[in-house]
């Protein structure tokens, strides 16, 4: 088997490779490449599961970054157990081919409790006094201790939230190299999320994302140079392309006004009570799952949502099967945004009654994806002094909350999840391997075979 590395450069498309990414541009021109037609939904967890299994969400079960856990009557995002993927992964197949095959999974999702030989994934410590301490989980456990000793703490607050920066992707790249030096795995999977941040904040505006492109280009150069020195096959790929948006759509507010959503009030603030609601939306970028308690209401709700400005289509029944989203975890309806729109999780009608977590970075409490967590209120000129004061209070042992996230979804200028019309906005796959023809156009399910061929040297 041939040593192989798959470097997942989030948001990389043919349309953004150019003057700001000289190394990646050169890598593309010297190699073989093609665009990937994503599988709905074109979001992190679903795309990665498809690449690693060669299956669709209908088979592997990862229908979004989060869904409604019907047995618990709870909406949960960003779970981490690998057993949630209901299909064998690439390393499962390769281990059957060769017992000497080993795999290192550096920060790809559903990382925990798989049979990959080496792995690392974000896992903060939540202390009894309310503090959240940056940390990560690894297998074997001693890998965490070795990486922390050499690289320092994983920069969690640069991985997600208003402070996102190149530091997290750089740390992951350094960790991948050190893991390779220590263990020499056959296959390394490396996740570089950096471009996701400002491309969602600002859209495809090179005057604002040029610095981010140059930064990730340097990290990719570091990784490719290292792995090519080990004579490895190198694949650069991405999960989706981010496109410009200008229209946030609040599906839960529409359903609430029609009487489908049940709300609980605690301390004067509102909470979505999914288990008691007749219908609600689990929003995830440009796609949303609608769960309907009384199936007699499905067509009525479908008709309602089809009329909403920003909704391109509403899938049900056989349409879900055609989209390969007919899984028990999926909603009774799946709503897809048009090219200019995306879906919020917002369910309150009065910002004064928004839940406390709405103004915080709190990915596990929110019943949907919230990109506004990457922003602070641009109208608040004192926001950074407020943050410094709150952090000081935490260090002194006082309980306080970092309620600094605005409730203005119009601030978001880029999104993903649907299938873009323009090929320059499709995710890309680039190989350094001579003598192999990467098809000009790939289905997401075909990426598995490309990775397999690189490992086997076919």
N, C-alpha and C positions, 0 to 999 in steps of 0.2 A: 504494500500500500504506500501511496505517496503522501508525504507531509503536505497538509493543506490548511489555509487560513481563510475564513470568510469574514470580511470586515464590513459591518453593517453601518453605512454612513446615512443616517436618517435624513430623508428629504432630498437626497441626491437625485437629480434628473439631468437629462441632456441640456435642458434649457438654462441651467445655472452653472454648467461647466464652461469655463472661459478664462478671461483675463485674471480673475480673482483666484482661480484654482490652477495655476500653471503645472503643478505636479500631476494632479488628477487628469488634466487635459492631456499631458504627455503619456500617462499610463493608458488612457483610452486610445490614443492614436497608435501606440505600439502594440496594443493588445487586440482582443476580439470582444465585441460587445453587442448587446441588444437591449431593447426595452421590455419591460414586464407589464403585461396587462393585469392589474390587481384583481384579486377576488374580493367581492363585497363581504364585509366592510374593509376598506383600505385603511386599517388602523393597526397599531403596533402589535397587540397580542394576537389578533387574528392572522395577520400577515406572517409573523414569525412562526406560528404554529403550522401554517400552510407550507412554508418553506422547509421546515424541519420534518414534516411528515409526508408531503406530497399529496395530502388530502385536502378536501374543502371543509368549511365549517360544519356542513351537514354531517360529516364523518368524525372530525376531530373535536367538535363541540365548542370551540372558542369562537362564539358568535359576535364578540365585541371585546372591548377592554374590561367590560363589566356587564352583569345582567341581573335579573331578578331570580334569586334563589328561592324557588317556590316552596320548598319544604320549610324554610325558615321565615318566609314572608319578608325578606330583606333584600335590598339592592346592594350589591357589593362590587367594588371596582378594585383592580390591581391586586388580585390574589396572587400567591406565589408558588403554590404547590404544583409540581410537574404532573401529578396524577390527574389534574383537571383536563389535560390533553388526552383525549380518548383514542389515541393511535400511537403506533410505534414511531420513535424518532430516528433520525439518520444514524445516530450512534448505536441504537439498538440493532439495526440491520448490519452495520459494519462489524459489530462485535460478534455476530453470528458468522460473518465471513472470515474473520481473523481474530482469535482470542487475544492477540497482542495489540490490537487497535485500542487507542485511548483518545479521550475527548476532553477538552477544556472549554467550559462555557463561561465566558466573561461577560455577565450582565445582560445576556438575552433573557427574555421574560419566561415565567414559569420555571424558574431556575432551581428551586429547592426540592430536594428529595427525589431527584432523578438518579439514574445510574451512570450519568456522566462521571468521569474519573476525577475531574477537578472543576470546581465552580465557585463563583462569587456573585453576589447580588445585594442591592441595598437592603439594609435591615436596621433601622434606628433602634436605639434603646429608649424606652419610655420609663422614666424614673417615677418614683412614688410622689415626688414633690411637683410633678406636672411637667418637668423638663423633657425635651426630646434631644437625645445625644446622637450625633452622627456616628454611624457604624455600618458594618455589612456582615452578611452571613457567608460562610464558605464551607466547602467540602473538599478535602478533609478539614477539620476545625483548625488544625495547626497552620493551614495556608493563610488564614486570616491573620494570625499572629505574626507570621513572617512578612506578609505584605505591609501590615501596619508598622512594623519595626523599620522597614526600609523606606516606605512611601508616605508614612504618616496616616492620619485618619482619612477615611473616604470623605471627600467634600460634599456631603449630602445637600447642603443648602445652596450649592452651585449646580446641583443635579436637577432640582426643581424649585420653583418659587421665584420671587422677584430678583434674587441674586444669581440666577443662572449664568454660567460663564463657561469658558473653555476648560476651566480647572477640572471639571468632572470627567470630560472625555479624555483629557490628558492623563488623569490618574488611571482611568481604565486601560488606556494604551500602555502605560508604564507597567501596570499590573499584568497585562497580557504577556509582555516581554519577559518579565521576571518569572511568571509561571512557566513560560516556555523554556527559559534557561534552567529552571529547576527540574522540570518533568518531561520536556520534549514530547508533548502529545502529538498524536497523528493528525487530529483535527482540532483547530482552535476557532471558536466563535467569538467575535469581538463586537461589542455594541458601542457606537459613538453617537450620542444623541444631540450633539451641540447645535446643529442647524435647525432643529425643531423649534428652538426658543424664539429667536428674533424673527424667523419666518412666519410664526403664528402672530407675533406681536405686530409686525410691520408689513407682512406680505412680501411679494417679490419686488422689493425696492432696493436696487443695488447700492444706492447711496447710503442705505441704512444697514444692509446685510453684507456689504463688501468685506468688512473686517472679520465677520464670522466665517465667511468663505475662505479667507486667507488663513485664519486660525486652524480650521479643520483640515485644510490642504497640508499644512505643516505636520499635523498629527498623522495623517494618512501617509505622508512621505516617510516619517519616522518608522511606522509599522511596516510598510512595504519594503523599505530598505533593509530592515532587520530580517524579515521573513525571507526575502529573496537571497540574503546572505546565507540562509539555511537551505537554499535550493527548494523552497516550498512553492507549491501552486498557490497563487493568490487570487481571490475573488473579491471584488468590491461590488456591493449591491445596496439597494435601499428598499424600504417597505412601501413607500408611497411618495407622491409628489404633492407639495403644498401649493395651493393656488389662492389668488386674491379673493377675498369675500368682503361684503359690506352690509349684510343683512342678517342679524341674529334673529332666530325664530324661537319663540317661547311656547313650545307645544303644551307643556303642563299648565300654563296659564289659560290656554284655549280650552283644554279639557276641564279645568277647574270651573271656568265660567259656564260650562255646559252641565255642571253638577256631577261630574264623574269622579272627582278627586276628593278624598277625605283628609281633613287637616286636624292635627292636634295642636293645642295652644299650651305652651309651657313657659312660665315666667313672662307672659305677654308676647312671646315669639312663636312663630308657626313652624310646624314640622310636617312633612309629607308622611302620611300613614298609608304605606303601600298596601299592606295586608287588608286594610279596611276600605280601600278605594275600589270603585267599579272599573276604572281604567286609568292608566298613567303611562307616561313616556320615560324610558331610560335613554337619555340623550348621550350620544358619543360622536362628537365632531359633526360630520355631515350625514349621519345615519342615526336613527332612533328606533328602538324596539317598543311597541305599544302592547302592554299586557292588559287583557280584557277579561273581567271576572265572568260576566254573563255573555256567552258566545252569541246570543241573539243580537247583541249590540255591535258586533264586529262591522257589519256592512254600514250601519248608521255612522259609526265613528270614522270609517274609511271615507265615506262621502264628505263628512265634515272636514277632515284633514286634507283631502284632495283640493279643496277650495282655498287653502291657506297660501298666501303669498310667500314664495320661497320654497314651497314643496314641489319637487319635480314628479315624484310618483309615490304611491302607497301600495306595497306588496301584500298579498294575502293568498292563502290556499295554494293552488298550483304555481302561482307566481313565486312564492317562497321556494318551492321545489326547483323551479327553473333557475333561481338565483343561488341554489345550493346552500340555502339558509334554513332548510326544513329540519330543525333540530329541536328537541324538547326545551332547550334553554332559550330559544328565540321567542320573540313576542308573537302575538296573534297577528299583528301587523308590523311591517317594517317600513319606515318612512325614509325616503332619500331626498336630500336637499337639492335644489338647483345649483348651478355653478357659482352663484353670487352669495349663497346663504349657508348658514350652519345652525345647529340646534343647541340651545342652552338647556340646563336642567331646571331653571328658575320656575318656581311654583307659587310664590307669594305675589300678591297684587299691590302691596304697600311695602316699600323698602324699610320702613320703620319696624315692620313685623318679620323681616327676614331672619332666619335662624342665625345664631351666633357664628356657626361654622362658615356661613356664606362670606364673611369678611376675613377669613383666615385661609392659610394653606392647610387643607385638611382633606386629603384625597380619599380617605377611607370612610368619612362620614357623609360626604355629598352623594346624593342619589343620581349621579351623572358626572360626566367629565366637565371640568371647569378650567379653560385656558386662561381666564382672567386672573388665576392664581399667580401668573407670571408678572403681574403688573401691580404697581401702587397707583394711588389716585394722582393723576398729573396736575390736578388743581390744588393739591395740598402741598405747598412749598415747604412745610415743616415736617414732612413725613419721615425723612431720614433721622432728624433729631428725636422724633417720637420713637422710632425703632431702636435707636441707641439707648434711650431712657428705659424702654421696656426690657431690653436685653440686660441692662445693668440691674434692674429690679429682680429679674430672674436669677442672676448670679448671686445676688444678695439674699436669695431665699424667699422672695415675695412671689405670690401667685399673681400672674398677669397673663393676658392674651395678646397675641400679635394680630390685632384686628385692623389690618392695614390694606386689605384687598378691596378695591372698588366694586360696585355692583353695576357697572356700566359695560355691558357686553359689546357695545359698538366700538370699544377700544381695540377689539381683535380684528386684524386685517388679513389673516391667512388661515386656511383650514384644509382638511382632507377627509377622506372617507368614501366619497363617491368615485366613479371612474371618470377621469378627465377626458375631454374630447380631443385635446391637442396632444400629439405624441411627445412633444417636448416636455410635457408635464407628467409623463409616466415615470415610475421608478426605473432604474437602470441596473444592468449587471455587466461587469467588465472583468475579463479574465486575462492574466498575464501569460497564459499557457500557449506556447506556439503549437501550431498544427491542429488546433481544435477550432471548430467553427461554432461560435455561439449564435443561435438563430437571431435574426433581426428582431423578431417579436416572439416573446415567451409568454405562456400562461403562468400564473403564480404557482400552480401545482407542478410545473415542469422544472422549477428551480431545484427541487429535491434531486432530480436526475442529473442536473448539471454538477451539483456538489458531489454526488456519488461518483460520477465519471472522473472528476478531478482526483478524488481519493484513490480510486482503483487504477487510474492511469490509462483508462480506455480511450 
